Amino acid sequence: MASVLNVSGYLFTRIDDPTDLRPVLRERAVAAGLRGTILLAEEGINLFLAGEADAVRGFVAELRADPRFAALTTKESWSATQPFGKMLVKVKREIIRMDHPTIRPEAGRAPAVAPATLRRWLDSGRDERGRPVVLLDTRNAFEVDYGSFDGAVDWRIERFTQFPDAAAAAVGDLEGKTVVSYCTGGIRCEKAAIYLREAGVDAYQLEGGILGYFEQVGGDHWSGECFVFDEREALTPGLAPRQGVVA
């Protein structure tokens, strides 16, 4: 029976003291019996946690009590065993590395598309304005190979720092189209959409990423599974671990 609650979430928000915050969050998480990873940077927080349901939700609620994290949303899934071996809290230069310091989502997001809206666009192949819709996968190539949206553009990048150069080379192909960038949970496609809009592309981000789409819509227009960075390896559109993986 799946009894371990897994949550993932991120928020671009100004953190002036990530180094001071690190031991505070680690102490709270360890005391709650949680395992996983929390990344902190001046631009925000990114977390993947698992544990007993009340403990996980209690930790997230306490985190949201801090005004900096009040807008944090998380996506939930379940497993039969703990998918993480340790509880790590790390301070990074960026919570998702792009190496473009001018891209600052905490100062303002790109427009987002709700999963239900995206499904409607994909059903017809066009948005409400009649423009063709292009899905752009911003994940690394090995992640894409586990599964992706049908017909999505994949630049076969090996790390997210390669995204800006790949985008610059493809801007001409995206002109006159509605581009929806997507990734696992939303963090990469949020930066990607801002970068694309600054390059003149009519770009949007998929709200909640692939996991948010699975949660709200299911597997429509999707083939395969979604890679996740824990021992479950990948999730089905039903947010269950892939076949053959005990989780």
HELIX and SHEET records of a PDB file:
HELIX    1   1 PRO A   18  ALA A   31  1                                  14    
HELIX    2   2 ALA A   53  ARG A   64  1                                  12    
HELIX    3   3 PRO A   67  PHE A   69  5                                   3    
HELIX    4   4 PRO A  105  ALA A  107  5                                   3    
HELIX    5   5 PRO A  115  SER A  124  1                                  10    
HELIX    6   6 ALA A  141  VAL A  144  1                                   4    
HELIX    7   7 PHE A  160  GLN A  162  5                                   3    
HELIX    8   8 PHE A  163  LEU A  174  1                                  12    
HELIX    9   9 ILE A  187  GLU A  198  1                                  12    
HELIX   10  10 GLY A  209  GLN A  216  1                                   8    
SHEET    1   A 5 THR A  73  SER A  79  0                                        
SHEET    2   A 5 VAL A   4  PHE A  12 -1                                        
SHEET    3   A 5 GLY A  44  GLY A  51 -1                                        
SHEET    4   A 5 ARG A  35  ALA A  41 -1                                        
SHEET    5   A 5 MET A  87  VAL A  91  1                                        
SHEET    1   B 5 ALA A 112  VAL A 113  0                                        
SHEET    2   B 5 ALA A 203  LEU A 206  1                                        
SHEET    3   B 5 THR A 178  TYR A 182  1                                        
SHEET    4   B 5 VAL A 133  ASP A 137  1                                        
SHEET    5   B 5 VAL A 153  ASP A 154  1                                        
SHEET    1   C 2 GLY A 147  PHE A 149  0                                        
SHEET    2   C 2 TRP A 222  GLY A 224 -1                                        
SHEET    1   D 2 CYS A 226  PHE A 227  0                                        
SHEET    2   D 2 ALA A 234  LEU A 235 -1                                        
END                                                                             
